[in-house]
């Protein structure tokens, strides 16, 4: 339970209370997290590819305590998400759609497998719906009956990063999980990954208080920072050759890097369809980290620009120069630079939102890098 305990902290007590008197449906709500890279329908068939994010970790911990009556083997398997009576349903695309809802209904209605153990308790099937905040009204309508009255043998857990409609909330028991404090994430990265001081704050901020995401980003972090660092230097306009051909070369650089990161998934023994979804999710996660790095760079430039403007103004005052003409020129130049940096920060925020709409990767990156010139 070591890693789970670090991630969940005081929330473990909430899970314990929920397991003591289980109900038919739960909502596990919490902060945004990185996508799941675990097997989806039958995770017992493979090893976990990366540590599960916060809400999935919470759901697996619930299952571990629920199945602990059958013995340590069932408990530990459930804690990793590797159990015959756990089904994780992740969206086929970037949103939870009607097709995903149909998979949920099929899993809920399937009977749990009998478990060997000393317990006389009837086995339960736990169906976990990942990223349920991306579901639209048609999905909620389709699942309303199964959420309200699932078979006695099933427990439904909805994982969400946002408030769900009242029609759903009123039919479930909700548990909220908080982000880990920055000092906890910082200590974890220092102790478990030995991340040096000059990089640790970047990973702490990028993790958003999610130790699972911090753990994911800490692996190969130097390579990530190298790639996105190159892009941030170029896209700030520090190189006069940053033109159309340079944009194309930068797009290819990112795509090659994403392919490189995907290689770690290719040898896993999971279905081709599940592997394809997981690779896309990993690419999204890597791109989001890159957008974060670029935004961070531009924000620092904004701070430096503001400091430089103040310094120039002070110098002019101290030298008793004719400030009218000089001030106008410097203030205009500084103001133009400031507005350009603000536009780039806003463009990166827009790009992050665009990822939700499943854009073509090459076109998405090309348009972004052109706009950052």
PyMOL commands that set and color helices and strands:
alter all, ss='L'
color gray80, all
select helices_A, chain A and resi 2-8+11-20+43-45+54-70+72-79+98-109+132-134+137-148+166-169+182-193+197-207+211-218+221-238+244-265+272-318+323-357+361-371
alter helices_A, ss='H'
color red, helices_A
select strands_A, chain A and resi 25-30+86-89+125-129+154-160+173-177
alter strands_A, ss='S'
color yellow, strands_A
deselect
rebuild
show_as cartoon
